[in-house]
C-alpha cells in the first residue's frame, strides 16, 4: 500500500503548482447540467419550491445520547508512556490544548510536534514516515489534511478506532460524511473535530439591487439548483455583475456529487479508473460559465480572485473556514473596513447542492506506546460535546458534533461581522447532513488536479471537447499510475 501511496504523493508534488492553500492549511451535449425539479427564480417565495434551505426550517437535527469514554488513570505511568502528536502547522496543537486544559494530569505525557511544512504536497507525509523510523519522538497521533488523509487511513500503520477502544456509539453525533470518509473496509480509522460544509456566499447589496430580494431564504431560490443558478447568472450579467469570480468556483460543489468511486479496487487488489458524471458536469459547467461571460475568469486563490471580494462579483462558493478567515477586504491600518468596502455586505445561503471543502482528520499509529491515552485525547477532541462547544465558541471552527452545534445555534454563537451579523451555523448544520463522501477514494485529490488542468484547457480552447478533456485526464492517470487500468 505504501508504495502505491508514495507514487500518489510524488504526483501531487509535481502538480502542486495548481493548488494554493488557505490560512496555512489546505486547503459540474448542451453545455448544461440537467437537474430535476428546477426552482423558478421568478417566484422565490413559491411555497412549492422543494429546495429552500436558506435559513433552516427550525427543526433540530437528530442527536444521539452518545456513549462516554472514561478518563484513564496515570497511576504507574512513567516516561515510557509519553506520546507525541504531529501536524504540519499549529492548528491541531491549539485545538488539542482544549483537551489538556480540561485534563491537566496528562500534560506531562504528551508533546506536540509542529513540523511547519505543507500538509498536502508530500512533505508532511515524508517527515512523519521518517519520524516513525527515527526512534525518538515517535508519532503516536497524526493529523491528516482531507486531501491526503487516506494516505494513512488506508495503510496498516494506523489502528482502527475499535482497536483503541473508541466505539461507533461514542462518535454517534458526528456528521455521517466524516464517518464515511474515514471508514476503510468497514472499519473506522480516523476521527475529525471539524466539519466543513460548503455554502454560497453572496453580496447582499447586489442581490437587493438586481433581484429585489436580499435575505438568505429569498436568495436561495435563485441558486437552488444549477438551472436557477444560470438564470440568475444571466440576470446578473445583464445588470453588469459577474455571477462568480472564476469558472473553477463551482468545482467542490460538483465534485462531491460523485455517483461512484473514481478508482475501483477489485478483490484481487487490481485498480481501474472509472470517472463518472461529476467529472463531465464540472467540465461542462465551468465551460458554460467561461463562454457565457458570467465570470471574470480569475482562478481560485489568485490575486484577481481575492480582489473580487471588493469588485463586481455576486457570489463565491465557500465553506465554514473560508467565511471566517479567507474573505479579503480593503481595510484601514486600524483594522476597520475602508470606505466603500463590501465588508458586512455579504450573506450565506446553501446554494445548489450540499458539499464539503477541506477538513483535518486524526489517527493513532500502530507503534503508539500508550493507546489508552491517545484514544482518550482523540475521543475528547472529536466526541466530547462540551470541549467541542468551547472550541467553536472561541475559534469559530464548525465542530463535527451535532449536539455541540445545536447548543451553539441555541446560544447564537457564530455571527460574523463580514456577513452583516448573520450567523451561518444553522445553514451549515443543514448542509452537513446532505454531504455524501461514500464514494471518495485515495486518489481523488490528485485526480482533481488533472481535471482542473483539463477544465482550464477546455475553457481556453486548447482542448476542443469534453470527450478530449476526459481523455486528457485518463492519459495523465495512465502515465502517472501505471498500476491503474484505464479503459
N, C-alpha and C positions, 0 to 999 in steps of 0.2 A: 504493500500500500504506500509506504513512504516514497518508494522510487517513483511511482505514478504521481504523487502529490508534489514531489520535488520538481518534476517536469512542469507541473502546473504553476508553481511559484516562479520558476525561471521565466516562463512565458509571460507572466504578469509583470515581471520586472521589465521585459522588453516592450510591453505595451503601456507601461505606466505613464508615459508622456501624455496620454489622453485622459488620465484620471487625476483629479485635483481634490484634496480633502478639505474638510471644513473644520476649523477650530482645533487643528492638530490631530483629528481623528479621521475616520472615514467619512471618511465619507460613508401607437399601436398603429381588379379589373377596371374599379371606378374611382380610385384614389379616395376611398371612403370606407370607414369601418361600419359594418352592418350591425345594428343592435335591435333588440325587441323593445316594444312599448316606449318609443321616444317621447320625452316630455315636450310640451308645447310652450315655448318661451313667450308666446304671445299672451299667455294667461298664467303667470307664475303662481297665482293663488288657486289654480284649478284643484278642487278637492279630490279629483280622480287621479291626480298625479301620484304614482306609486313610489316615487323616489324623492323624498323630501327630508333628508337627514340634517338639514341646515342647523337647527338649534337643539335637536333632540326632542324626543316625544315625552320626556319626563319619567319614563319607566326606568327603574333601576335594573342593572344587569343582574343575572343570577349569581349570587355569592354563596360559596360553599363554606360550611363550618370546617375549615381545614385542620388536618392533624398537626400536632405540635412536636418539635424535637426538643428533648431535654438538653440543657447545657451540660457538657462533660465536666467532671471534676479534674482539677490539676494535681490532685494528691499523687505523689510518687513521680511526677514528671521531672525530667532533667533537661540538659541542653540538647540531648539527642532527639527530643520531641519537638524541637523548634522547626517551623516550616516557613518557606519563602513563597511569596505570591508575586507574580510577574505581570507587567504590562508594558506598553510602548510609550505611554505618557502618564500624566498624573491623575487621570480621571478615576481609574479603578482604585487607586490608593485613597483618594479623597472620599470615595463612596464607602470603602471598607472601614474608614475611620469612624463612621457612624456605628458600626458594629462594635469596634474596640472601645468606643466611648461608653456603650451600653454594658460591655463586659470587659472592664479594665484588667481583670485577672488573667486575660490571655495576652496582654501586651508584650510580655517578655518571651512569648513563644511564637511570635510571628514577626516577619520583617518584609517590608515592601521593596521590590526591586523595579525601579522605573528605568527602562533601557533607553528612553529618549530617542527612539528611532521611528521610522514609518511603520504603521501597523498593517499595511496592505501590499507592500511591494516585494515581500520575501525576506527583507532584512530582519524583521522581528522573529519569524519562524526559524531562521538560521541561528540567531542569537540564543533563542530558547533551546533549540536542539543541541547547540554546543554546550549550554549550561547543564543540560541533562547528563552529559558525559564528563563534565569537568570535575565532579566530585564535591565541590564546595557550593553552598547556596543553591541546592537543587530546587528547581521549580516545582513546587508541590501543587500550587493553584496557578492556572494561567488564564489570562483574559484573551479573548479572541474576537477581533472585528468580524461583523456579519459576513463580509466578503470572503474571508479566509477561514472562518470557524471550522468548516468541515475538514480542513487540513488535519486538525486534531480530533474532531468528533468521530471521524471515520477511521481512526487509527487506534490500535490496541494500546497505545501509550496512555490513553485516557480511560479512566474507570467509568463504569456505569453508575448512575445515581443510586441504583439499588444496591450495588456493591458497597457503597459508603454509608448506606443507611437512610438516604433521602427517598421517601416513597412518593408515589404519584399523588396521594391524598394530602401530602404536605404542600405540594405545588399546585393544588387544585384551583386556585384563584388566578393563576397565570392565564394570559390570553392564549388561545389554542394554537395560533400560528407559531408562537415561540416554542411550544411543545413539539409541534410537528417538525420544525426546522432542526431541532437538536436531538431528534429521535433517529437512531440508526439500528436497523434490523429489529425493530420493536422495543429497543432499549433506550431510555432517556440518558444522554451522555453529558448534557450541559444545561445550565440554567442562565437566565439573564434577569437583572434587576430592572431593566428598562424595556419598554415597548416603544415603537417608533412609527405609529400610524401616519399615513400621509394625509394631505388636505389640499384644497385650492385656496391660495391667499390672493385676495383681490383688493383693488382700490375702491374704497367706499365712496369717495367723491366722484370718481369716474362712473361708477355704477349709477349713482343718483342722476348725473348729468345725461348719460346715454340711455340707460334702461328705465329710468324713472322710479327705481326701487334701489335700496341700498342695504337692507338688513340681511343677515346670512340666510335666514329661512326663505327670503324672497329671491335672492340672487342664486341660491342653489338650484332653483327650477331652470335657470338659464344655462347651467352647466351640468345638469343632472345625468346626462349621457352624452355620447360623442356627437350625435345629431344636433342636440341642443347646443352643445359647445361650439360647433362650427357655425350654426346660425347666429349665435352671439358674436363669434369672431367676425362674421361678415358685417354685423351691425357696428361693432367697434371700429372696423376698418373704414366704414363709411363716415364715421364720426372723427376719424383722424387718429385712432389709437391702435396699438398692436395688442393682440389678444394675449400673447406671451412674449418673453424676451427672445427665445430661440426655438427652433423646431425640435431640439432634443429635450425640451422641457417635459414632454409627456412620457419619457421612457420608463421611469419607475412605475408609473401608474399602469402602463400597458404590460410591461414585463411580468408583473405579478398576476396577470390573468392567464398564466400557463395552464394548459389543459392536460399536459403530460410532462414527465421528466425529459429534459433535452438530451440527457445521456442515459440510455437504458443499459443496466448491468444485468447480464444473464446469470443463471445459476452456476455456470462454469467459470464466471468471472469475466467473460468477454464483454466488451462495451461497444455500443452502437449509438451514433448520433441520430437523434430524431427530433428535429426542430418542428415547432408547432405554429399555430396561427398567431401566437403572441409576438413572434418574430416578424411575420409579414404585416401584422397590424401596426406594429411600430414603424416599420419602413414606410408603409402607405400613409400613416397619419402624419409623420414628420414631413414627408414629401408634400402632402396636401397643405400643411402649414407654410412650408417654404414657397411652393408655387403660388399659393393664394396671397402671398404678401401679408400674412397675418402676424408675422414676427419681424424683428429687425436682424434676425439670423445671428444673434450672439450665442456663442457656445457657453454652456453651463460653467460657472466659476470664472469666466473671462472678465476682463476689465469692463467691457461693454455690458455684460450680463449684470454685474454688480451695479453699474451706473444706472441701469434702467429702473431700479427701485425709485429713482428720482426723475424718471423720464416719462414717456408716453405709453407705458405698458400697463395693461389692465390687470394681469394676474401672473402668478407663479405657482407651480406645483411644489409644495413644500412639505414639511413634516414637523414633528414636535421640536426638535433641536434647531431646525432652520428658522422657525418663527422667533425663538427667543435669542438666538446667537448669531445668525448669519444674514439678517437683513441689513442692507447698507444704506445709511442716510447721511446727508450733509449736516454736520454738527459744528457748533461753536467750540472754542477752546475750553469753555467751562462745562462741556458735555451736554448742553441744551441744544435742541434742534435749531438749525439755521432758518432764517426767514424764508418761507416758501417751500420748506422741506415737506415731503409726503409723510413724515413721521406722524403717527396717530391716525393716518387716513387709510389704514388697511384693516381688513377683517378676514375671517376664516370661515369657509364652508367645506363640506366634504368633497365636492367635485364629482366627476363622472363615475368613479369606481373606488373601491377600497383597496389600499395598497400600503406597503411599508417602505421605509428608506433608512437603512443603517441599523445600528444596534451593536451591543457587545455581549458576548456570552462568556461564561466562566466554566472551567472544568478542573477536575482533580487528576493528577497523573499517577501512574502505577507505582512509581518509586517514592511516593509520599510517606514519610516516617510516622505521620500522625493523622491518619484519615479521619479519626473521630473529631479532632479539632477542625480539620479542613472542611468536613461536612457541615459542622455547626456554623462555621463562618459563612459558608455559601448559603446555607438554609436561612440564616438571619438576614443576609443581604438581599436574598431573592424571594423569600417566602413570608417573612415577618411583617405584618401589615403596619405595625407601629413604627418600626425602623424605616420602612419604605415610605410611609407618610412623611416622616421627618426629612428624608432625603428630598422628596418632591417639594415640600413646603419651603425648604431652604434653597434648593438649587434649580427648581422648575423642571427637573428631569421627570418625564412621564413614566411612572413606575409600572412594572409588569405585575400588578396585583389589583384585582377588581375591587376588593374590599377597601384598600388604601385609596384607590382612585375615587370610589363613591364617597368616601369620607372627605376627600379633598373637594369634590363637587359640592357636597353639602355645606362645607365651610367656606366656599367661594374662593379657594386658592387657585392661582394660575392666571389672573388677569394681567394683560400686557399693555403697557402704555403705547407701544408701537401699533397696537391694534385698537387704539382709542379706548382702552379699558375693557375690551371684550375678553372673556375667559373662554379659550378654545377647548378646555379639558373635556367637557361633555361631548363635544363633536368628535374629538379623538377617541373617546371611550367607545362611542358607537362604531366609528370606523374600524377600530381594532378588532371588533367582533366579526367583521366581514372579510378579514385578510386570510388568504389561503396560501400557505407555503408547503403544502404537502407534496408538491412536485419539484421542489428545489433539489439541485444536485451539486456536487462538489465543484463542478466545472463552470457553473453559471457565471461567476464574476468574470472569468476570462472570456467566456463566450460573449458576454455583453460588450466587452471591448471590441471584439471583431464585428459585432452587429452595429455598434455605434460608428465604427470606421466605414462600414458598408453604407450606413444611412447617410453619412456626410458626402460620400462619393456619389450616391444616388441622387441626393438633393442637388448637387452641383452639376450633374450631367455626366460626370466621369464614368459612372455606371448607368446603363440605359434603362434597365427594367428591374422590377422587384425580383424576378427569377435570377437575373445576373447577380443581384446583391446577395441573395441567399447562396448562390453558387460560390461567391467570394468567401462567405463565412465558412462554408463547407471545405473549401480549399485551404483556408487558414487552419482549420481543425486537423485536416488530413496531414498537413505539413508539420504542425507543431506537436501533435499527439499521434504518433504512428501506431499506437496500440488500439486506437479507436477506429472502428469500421464506419466509413462514411458511404452511405448508399446513394 
